[in-house]
Amino acid sequence: MAMMKDDISHEEYRSKLANVADLAVSYINTGNGYFRMRDAFNQLAEQCGANKGINDEATVGRRKLLAQSVCIECISRLSNHSNDRLQGELYVIAEDISTRRGRHR
């Protein structure tokens, strides 16, 4: 399968996922950096195609899968409670697709 010019390589995806995970761990541990984490997550979602669902429900589902990938990256660095809290925070970000399409609440 040929990659489109906007697609990212697997190595680049892993690097960006690790960056989001680092920001997420920092946010959960310190309470600071929510917007940096959110922006990095949204940028990764755009670059890896998670925002390209056939409808809003599919897009949210794809973004939630990406959120789960971030949580998996964080498992070894967070307690179960903190990881559950992170998953909840990332699901809120994943469900907010209004910024992706320029809609306002």
DSSP file (Angstrom, degrees, kcal/mol; ACC not computed):
  #  RESIDUE AA STRUCTURE BP1 BP2  ACC     N-H-->O    O-->H-N    N-H-->O    O-->H-N    TCO  KAPPA ALPHA  PHI   PSI    X-CA   Y-CA   Z-CA
    1    1 A M              0   0    0      0, 0.0     2,-0.2     0, 0.0     0, 0.0   0.000 360.0 360.0 360.0 127.7    0.0    0.0    0.0
    2    2 A A        -     0   0    0      1,-0.1     2,-0.3     0, 0.0     0, 0.0  -0.528 360.0-125.0 -78.0 141.2    1.5    3.4   -1.0
    3    3 A M        -     0   0    0     -2,-0.2     2,-0.1     4,-0.1    -1,-0.1  -0.682  18.7-128.9 -87.6 139.1    1.6    6.1    1.6
    4    4 A M    >   -     0   0    0     -2,-0.3     3,-1.2     1,-0.1    -1,-0.0  -0.421  30.1-105.8 -77.0 162.0    0.0    9.4    0.9
    5    5 A K  T 3  S+     0   0    0      1,-0.3    -1,-0.1    -2,-0.1    -2,-0.0   0.769 120.3  52.7 -63.9 -24.2    2.2   12.5    1.4
    6    6 A D  T 3  S+     0   0    0      2,-0.1    -1,-0.3    42,-0.0     2,-0.0   0.624  88.2 100.9 -86.4 -13.2    0.3   13.3    4.7
    7    7 A D    <   -     0   0    0     -3,-1.2     2,-0.3    41,-0.1    41,-0.1  -0.352  66.4-137.5 -69.8 151.9    0.8    9.9    6.2
    8    8 A I        -     0   0    0     39,-0.4    -4,-0.1     1,-0.1    -2,-0.1  -0.813  19.7-107.8-109.6 153.9    3.5    9.5    8.8
    9    9 A S     >  -     0   0    0     -2,-0.3     4,-2.6     1,-0.1     5,-0.2  -0.259  30.3-109.7 -72.8 164.7    6.0    6.6    9.0
   10   10 A H  H  > S+     0   0    0      1,-0.2     4,-2.7     2,-0.2     5,-0.2   0.899 120.2  51.7 -61.9 -40.5    5.7    4.0   11.8
   11   11 A E  H  > S+     0   0    0      2,-0.2     4,-2.2     1,-0.2    -1,-0.2   0.909 110.8  47.4 -64.0 -41.9    8.8    5.3   13.4
   12   12 A E  H  > S+     0   0    0      2,-0.2     4,-2.6     1,-0.2     5,-0.2   0.899 111.4  51.6 -66.3 -39.5    7.5    8.9   13.4
   13   13 A Y  H  X S+     0   0    0     -4,-2.6     4,-2.7     2,-0.2    -2,-0.2   0.939 110.4  48.1 -60.0 -47.7    4.2    7.6   14.8
   14   14 A R  H  X S+     0   0    0     -4,-2.7     4,-2.3     1,-0.2    -2,-0.2   0.888 112.3  49.8 -61.8 -39.2    5.9    5.8   17.6
   15   15 A S  H  X S+     0   0    0     -4,-2.2     4,-1.9     2,-0.2    -1,-0.2   0.926 113.5  44.3 -65.8 -45.3    8.0    8.9   18.4
   16   16 A K  H  X S+     0   0    0     -4,-2.6     4,-2.4     2,-0.2    -2,-0.2   0.869 112.3  52.8 -68.8 -36.0    5.0   11.2   18.5
   17   17 A L  H  X S+     0   0    0     -4,-2.7     4,-2.5    -5,-0.2    -2,-0.2   0.917 109.0  49.8 -63.4 -42.9    3.0    8.7   20.6
   18   18 A A  H  X S+     0   0    0     -4,-2.3     4,-2.5     2,-0.2    -2,-0.2   0.878 109.4  52.3 -62.9 -37.5    5.9    8.5   23.1
   19   19 A N  H  X S+     0   0    0     -4,-1.9     4,-2.4     2,-0.2    -2,-0.2   0.927 109.9  47.3 -64.0 -45.4    5.9   12.3   23.2
   20   20 A V  H  X S+     0   0    0     -4,-2.4     4,-2.5     1,-0.2    -2,-0.2   0.913 111.8  51.7 -61.5 -41.5    2.2   12.4   23.9
   21   21 A A  H  X S+     0   0    0     -4,-2.5     4,-2.7     2,-0.2     5,-0.2   0.911 108.7  50.5 -62.0 -42.6    2.7    9.8   26.6
   22   22 A D  H  X S+     0   0    0     -4,-2.5     4,-2.2     1,-0.2    -2,-0.2   0.929 112.6  46.3 -60.7 -45.0    5.5   11.8   28.2
   23   23 A L  H  X S+     0   0    0     -4,-2.4     4,-2.4     1,-0.2    -1,-0.2   0.877 112.1  52.0 -64.4 -37.1    3.3   14.9   28.3
   24   24 A A  H  X S+     0   0    0     -4,-2.5     4,-2.7     2,-0.2     5,-0.2   0.923 109.7  47.6 -66.4 -44.9    0.4   12.8   29.7
   25   25 A V  H  X S+     0   0    0     -4,-2.7     4,-2.5     1,-0.2     5,-0.2   0.918 112.5  50.0 -62.3 -43.2    2.5   11.4   32.5
   26   26 A S  H  X S+     0   0    0     -4,-2.2     4,-2.2    -5,-0.2     6,-0.5   0.920 111.7  48.5 -60.6 -43.9    3.8   14.9   33.3
   27   27 A Y  H  X S+     0   0    0     -4,-2.4     4,-2.9     1,-0.2    -2,-0.2   0.936 113.1  46.3 -62.9 -46.9    0.2   16.2   33.4
   28   28 A I  H  < S+     0   0    0     -4,-2.7    -1,-0.2     1,-0.2    -2,-0.2   0.894 117.1  44.4 -64.2 -39.4   -1.1   13.4   35.6
   29   29 A N  H  < S+     0   0    0     -4,-2.5    -1,-0.2    -5,-0.2    -2,-0.2   0.812 130.2  21.2 -76.4 -30.3    1.9   13.7   38.0
   30   30 A T  H  < S-     0   0    0     -4,-2.2    -3,-0.2     2,-0.3    -2,-0.2   0.667  90.4-127.6-113.0 -21.8    2.0   17.5   38.3
   31   31 A G  S  < S+     0   0    0     -4,-2.9     2,-0.3    -5,-0.4     3,-0.3   0.471  77.3 106.1  82.8   0.9   -1.5   18.7   37.2
   32   32 A N        +     0   0    0     -6,-0.5    -1,-0.3     1,-0.2    -2,-0.3  -0.850  55.6  43.1-112.9 149.4    0.2   21.1   34.8
   33   33 A G     >  +     0   0    0     -2,-0.3     4,-2.4    -3,-0.1     5,-0.2   0.656  57.4 140.3  98.5  17.7    0.4   20.8   31.0
   34   34 A Y  H  > S+     0   0    0     -3,-0.3     4,-2.9     1,-0.2     5,-0.2   0.926  76.1  47.3 -58.3 -45.9   -3.1   19.8   30.1
   35   35 A F  H  > S+     0   0    0      2,-0.2     4,-2.6     1,-0.2    -1,-0.2   0.853 110.6  51.3 -69.8 -34.2   -3.2   22.0   27.0
   36   36 A R  H  > S+     0   0    0      2,-0.2     4,-2.4     1,-0.2    -1,-0.2   0.928 113.2  46.1 -64.0 -44.1    0.2   20.9   25.7
   37   37 A M  H  X S+     0   0    0     -4,-2.4     4,-2.6   -14,-0.2    -2,-0.2   0.932 114.0  48.6 -62.8 -46.0   -1.0   17.2   26.1
   38   38 A R  H  X S+     0   0    0     -4,-2.9     4,-2.8     1,-0.2     5,-0.2   0.922 112.8  46.9 -60.8 -46.0   -4.3   18.0   24.4
   39   39 A D  H  X S+     0   0    0     -4,-2.6     4,-2.3     2,-0.2    -1,-0.2   0.898 112.9  48.7 -65.5 -40.3   -2.7   19.8   21.5
   40   40 A A  H  X S+     0   0    0     -4,-2.4     4,-2.4     2,-0.2    -1,-0.2   0.898 112.5  49.4 -65.8 -39.8   -0.1   17.1   21.0
   41   41 A F  H  X S+     0   0    0     -4,-2.6     4,-2.8     2,-0.2    -2,-0.2   0.941 112.3  47.2 -62.8 -47.7   -2.8   14.4   21.1
   42   42 A N  H  X S+     0   0    0     -4,-2.8     4,-2.0     1,-0.2    -2,-0.2   0.879 111.8  50.7 -63.3 -38.0   -4.9   16.3   18.6
   43   43 A Q  H  X S+     0   0    0     -4,-2.3     4,-2.5     2,-0.2    -1,-0.2   0.928 112.1  46.8 -65.2 -44.4   -1.9   16.8   16.3
   44   44 A L  H  X S+     0   0    0     -4,-2.4     4,-2.6     1,-0.2     6,-0.3   0.909 109.8  54.1 -63.2 -41.6   -1.1   13.1   16.4
   45   45 A A  H  X>S+     0   0    0     -4,-2.8     5,-1.3     1,-0.2     6,-1.2   0.890 111.6  45.7 -59.4 -39.5   -4.7   12.2   15.8
   46   46 A E  H ><5S+     0   0    0     -4,-2.0     3,-0.6     4,-0.2    -2,-0.2   0.927 115.1  46.0 -68.7 -44.7   -4.7   14.4   12.7
   47   47 A Q  H 3<5S+     0   0    0     -4,-2.5   -39,-0.4     1,-0.2    -2,-0.2   0.826 114.2  45.9 -71.8 -32.1   -1.3   13.1   11.4
   48   48 A C  H 3<5S-     0   0    0     -4,-2.6    -1,-0.2    -5,-0.2    -2,-0.2   0.486 115.0-108.5 -93.2  -1.1   -2.1    9.4   11.9
   49   49 A G  T X<5S+     0   0    0     -4,-0.6     3,-1.7    -3,-0.6    -3,-0.2   0.542  78.8 129.9  92.5   6.6   -5.5    9.5   10.4
   50   50 A A  T 3 <S+     0   0    0     -5,-1.3     3,-0.3    -6,-0.3    13,-0.3   0.738  72.3  58.5 -66.2 -20.2   -7.6    9.1   13.5
   51   51 A N  T 3  S+     0   0    0     -6,-1.2    -1,-0.3     1,-0.2     8,-0.1   0.326  85.3  85.1 -88.8   8.4   -9.7   12.1   12.5
   52   52 A K    <   +     0   0    0     -3,-1.7    -1,-0.2     7,-0.1    -2,-0.1  -0.180  55.1 144.1-107.4  41.1  -10.7   10.5    9.2
   53   53 A G        -     0   0    0     -3,-0.3     6,-0.1     1,-0.1     3,-0.0  -0.334  61.8-115.5 -71.4 161.3  -13.7    8.4   10.3
   54   54 A I  S    S-     0   0    0     -2,-0.0     2,-0.3     1,-0.0    -1,-0.1   0.698  96.0  -0.2 -74.1 -17.5  -16.6    8.0    8.0
   55   55 A N  S  > S-     0   0    0      1,-0.1     4,-2.4     0, 0.0     5,-0.2  -0.919  90.9 -84.7-154.8 178.8  -18.8   10.0   10.4
   56   56 A D  H  > S+     0   0    0     -2,-0.3     4,-2.7     1,-0.2     5,-0.2   0.895 124.6  52.5 -60.2 -41.3  -18.5   11.6   13.8
   57   57 A E  H  > S+     0   0    0      1,-0.2     4,-2.1     2,-0.2    -1,-0.2   0.914 111.4  46.1 -62.6 -42.7  -19.1    8.4   15.7
   58   58 A A  H  > S+     0   0    0      2,-0.2     4,-2.4     1,-0.2    -1,-0.2   0.882 111.7  52.3 -67.4 -38.0  -16.4    6.6   13.8
   59   59 A T  H  X S+     0   0    0     -4,-2.4     4,-2.4     2,-0.2    -2,-0.2   0.925 109.6  48.3 -64.0 -44.7  -14.0    9.5   14.3
   60   60 A V  H  X S+     0   0    0     -4,-2.7     4,-2.3     1,-0.2    -2,-0.2   0.909 110.9  52.2 -61.9 -41.1  -14.5    9.5   18.0
   61   61 A G  H  X S+     0   0    0     -4,-2.1     4,-1.9     2,-0.2    -2,-0.2   0.913 110.1  47.4 -60.9 -43.7  -14.0    5.7   18.1
   62   62 A R  H  X S+     0   0    0     -4,-2.4     4,-1.7     1,-0.2    -1,-0.2   0.894 112.1  50.0 -65.0 -39.8  -10.7    6.1   16.2
   63   63 A R  H  X S+     0   0    0     -4,-2.4     4,-2.1   -13,-0.3    -2,-0.2   0.850 108.2  53.3 -68.4 -33.8   -9.6    8.9   18.5
   64   64 A K  H  X S+     0   0    0     -4,-2.3     4,-2.2     2,-0.2    -1,-0.2   0.868 105.8  53.7 -68.0 -35.8  -10.5    6.7   21.6
   65   65 A L  H  X S+     0   0    0     -4,-1.9     4,-1.8     2,-0.2    -2,-0.2   0.898 108.6  49.4 -62.9 -39.0   -8.3    3.9   20.2
   66   66 A L  H  X S+     0   0    0     -4,-1.7     4,-2.0     2,-0.2    -2,-0.2   0.899 108.2  53.6 -64.8 -40.2   -5.5    6.4   20.0
   67   67 A A  H  X S+     0   0    0     -4,-2.1     4,-2.2     1,-0.2    -2,-0.2   0.897 107.3  51.5 -60.6 -40.3   -6.2    7.5   23.6
   68   68 A Q  H  X S+     0   0    0     -4,-2.2     4,-2.4     1,-0.2    -1,-0.2   0.881 106.1  54.6 -64.1 -37.6   -5.9    3.8   24.6
   69   69 A S  H  X S+     0   0    0     -4,-1.8     4,-1.8     2,-0.2    -1,-0.2   0.897 107.6  50.0 -62.4 -39.7   -2.5    3.6   22.8
   70   70 A V  H  X S+     0   0    0     -4,-2.0     4,-1.1     2,-0.2    -2,-0.2   0.930 110.2  50.2 -63.5 -44.8   -1.3    6.5   24.9
   71   71 A C  H  X S+     0   0    0     -4,-2.2     4,-0.7     1,-0.2     3,-0.4   0.882 107.4  53.9 -62.2 -38.4   -2.5    4.9   28.1
   72   72 A I  H >< S+     0   0    0     -4,-2.4     3,-0.8     1,-0.2     4,-0.4   0.900 106.0  53.1 -62.4 -39.7   -0.7    1.7   27.1
   73   73 A E  H 3< S+     0   0    0     -4,-1.8    -1,-0.2     1,-0.2     3,-0.2   0.784 112.2  46.6 -63.1 -26.2    2.5    3.7   26.7
   74   74 A C  H >X S+     0   0    0     -4,-1.1     3,-1.7    -3,-0.4     4,-1.1   0.508  81.5  99.0 -95.3  -6.0    2.0    5.1   30.2
   75   75 A I  G X< S+     0   0    0     -3,-0.8     3,-0.7    -4,-0.7    -1,-0.2   0.877  83.6  48.0 -52.9 -45.8    1.2    1.8   32.1
   76   76 A S  G 34 S+     0   0    0     -4,-0.4    -1,-0.3    -3,-0.2    -2,-0.1   0.652 115.4  45.7 -73.1 -12.9    4.7    1.3   33.5
   77   77 A R  G <4 S+     0   0    0     -3,-1.7     2,-0.3    -4,-0.1    -1,-0.2   0.517 108.8  55.0-108.0  -6.6    5.0    4.9   34.7
   78   78 A L  S << S-     0   0    0     -4,-1.1     2,-0.0    -3,-0.7   -53,-0.0  -0.917  79.2-113.6-128.4 153.0    1.6    5.4   36.4
   79   79 A S     >  -     0   0    0     -2,-0.3     4,-2.7     1,-0.1     5,-0.2  -0.309  40.9-102.9 -71.0 166.3   -0.4    3.6   39.1
   80   80 A N  H  > S+     0   0    0      1,-0.2     4,-2.4     2,-0.2     5,-0.2   0.915 124.1  49.7 -57.6 -43.3   -3.6    1.9   38.1
   81   81 A H  H  > S+     0   0    0      1,-0.2     4,-2.2     2,-0.2    -1,-0.2   0.924 112.4  46.5 -62.4 -45.4   -5.6    4.8   39.5
   82   82 A S  H  > S+     0   0    0      2,-0.2     4,-2.6     1,-0.2    -2,-0.2   0.882 111.8  51.1 -66.2 -37.9   -3.5    7.4   37.7
   83   83 A N  H  X S+     0   0    0     -4,-2.7     4,-2.6     2,-0.2    -1,-0.2   0.896 109.9  49.7 -66.9 -39.0   -3.8    5.5   34.4
   84   84 A D  H  X S+     0   0    0     -4,-2.4     4,-2.1    -5,-0.2    -2,-0.2   0.905 111.2  49.7 -63.5 -40.6   -7.6    5.3   34.8
   85   85 A R  H  X S+     0   0    0     -4,-2.2     4,-2.2     2,-0.2    -2,-0.2   0.914 110.7  49.9 -63.1 -43.0   -7.7    9.0   35.4
   86   86 A L  H  X S+     0   0    0     -4,-2.6     4,-3.0     1,-0.2     5,-0.2   0.919 108.1  52.9 -61.5 -44.2   -5.5    9.6   32.3
   87   87 A Q  H  X S+     0   0    0     -4,-2.6     4,-2.4     1,-0.2    -1,-0.2   0.914 109.1  49.8 -59.4 -42.1   -7.8    7.4   30.2
   88   88 A G  H  X S+     0   0    0     -4,-2.1     4,-1.7     2,-0.2    -1,-0.2   0.917 111.9  47.6 -61.4 -43.7  -10.8    9.5   31.4
   89   89 A E  H  X S+     0   0    0     -4,-2.2     4,-1.8     1,-0.2    -2,-0.2   0.918 113.4  47.7 -63.4 -44.0   -9.0   12.7   30.5
   90   90 A L  H  X S+     0   0    0     -4,-3.0     4,-3.0     1,-0.2    -1,-0.2   0.848 107.4  56.1 -68.8 -33.1   -8.0   11.5   27.1
   91   91 A Y  H  X S+     0   0    0     -4,-2.4     4,-2.3    -5,-0.2    -1,-0.2   0.887 105.3  52.4 -64.8 -37.0  -11.5   10.2   26.3
   92   92 A V  H  X S+     0   0    0     -4,-1.7     4,-0.8     2,-0.2    -2,-0.2   0.928 112.7  44.9 -62.3 -43.8  -12.8   13.7   27.0
   93   93 A I  H >< S+     0   0    0     -4,-1.8     3,-0.8     1,-0.2    -2,-0.2   0.922 112.5  51.8 -64.0 -43.5  -10.2   15.0   24.5
   94   94 A A  H 3< S+     0   0    0     -4,-3.0    -2,-0.2     1,-0.2    -1,-0.2   0.854 108.2  51.3 -62.7 -35.6  -11.0   12.2   22.0
   95   95 A E  H 3< S+     0   0    0     -4,-2.3     2,-1.4    -5,-0.2    -1,-0.2   0.669  90.4  85.6 -77.2 -16.0  -14.7   13.0   22.2
   96   96 A D    <<  +     0   0    0     -4,-0.8     3,-0.3    -3,-0.8     4,-0.2  -0.663  42.6 149.3 -89.2  87.6  -14.2   16.7   21.5
   97   97 A I     >  +     0   0    0     -2,-1.4     4,-1.2     1,-0.2     6,-0.2   0.337  45.5  96.0 -99.1   6.4  -14.1   16.7   17.7
   98   98 A S  T  4>S+     0   0    0      1,-0.2     5,-2.3     2,-0.2     4,-0.5   0.869  82.7  52.3 -64.2 -35.7  -15.6   20.2   17.5
   99   99 A T  T  45S+     0   0    0     -3,-0.3     3,-0.4     1,-0.2    -1,-0.2   0.824 103.1  59.7 -69.2 -29.6  -12.1   21.8   17.2
  100  100 A R  T  45S+     0   0    0      1,-0.2    -1,-0.2    -4,-0.2    -2,-0.2   0.851 115.3  32.5 -66.4 -34.6  -11.2   19.4   14.3
  101  101 A R  T  <5S-     0   0    0     -4,-1.2    -1,-0.2    -3,-0.2    -2,-0.2   0.309 114.5-108.2-107.6   7.4  -14.0   20.7   12.2
  102  102 A G  T   5 +     0   0    0     -4,-0.5    -3,-0.2    -3,-0.4     2,-0.2   0.645  69.7 144.2  78.5  13.9  -14.1   24.3   13.4
  103  103 A R      < -     0   0    0     -5,-2.3     2,-0.4    -6,-0.2    -1,-0.3  -0.539  37.5-145.8 -83.7 154.5  -17.3   24.0   15.3
  104  104 A H              0   0    0     -2,-0.2    -5,-0.0    -3,-0.1    -1,-0.0  -0.926 360.0 360.0-120.8 146.8  -17.8   25.8   18.6
  105  105 A R              0   0    0     -2,-0.4    -1,-0.1     0, 0.0    -2,-0.0   0.468 360.0 360.0 -80.5 360.0  -19.7   24.7   21.6
